[in-house]
């Protein structure tokens, strides 16, 4: 159970980082990159909600 909690916390941290990178990409007018980062962020969010 500890391993699943750790994975969830890691996925949430990854999501947070990806959100920041997407924001920076949008501000730098790198819209396509921002969209790819957002998709990766959604995957991280899904992973953080998965219970094993």
N, C-alpha and C positions, 0 to 999 in steps of 0.2 A: 504494500500500500504506500509506503514511503517513496518508492520509485515512481509510482504513478503521480504522486503529489509533486515530486521534483520535476517530472516531465511537464506537468501542467504549468508550474511556475516558470520553467524554461521557455515554454511556448508563449506565455504571457510577456516575458521579457523580450523575446524575439519580436512579437507583435508591436510592442512599444517602440523598439528600435526601427522597425519597418515603417511605422507611422511617422516617425521623425524624418526618416530618409525620404518618404513620399512628400512630406511637407516641403523639405528642402528642394527636392526635384521640381515641384510645382513652382516654387518661388524663383527657381533658376530657369523657368520656361522649358523644362524638360518633361513635357506632358506624357509622352509615351513611356518614359522611364518611370514616372510617377504612377501610371496605371499598372505597370508590371509589378512595382513594389506593393501597390495596394492589393493586387491579387495574391501575392505572397503573404501579405498581412492577413487576408481573409483565411488563407490556409492555416496560418499560425493560430488564428483565433479559433478555428474549428478544432485544431489539435488540442488547444487548451481546455476545450469543453468536453473532450472525449474522456470517458471514464473506462478504465481497463479493469 
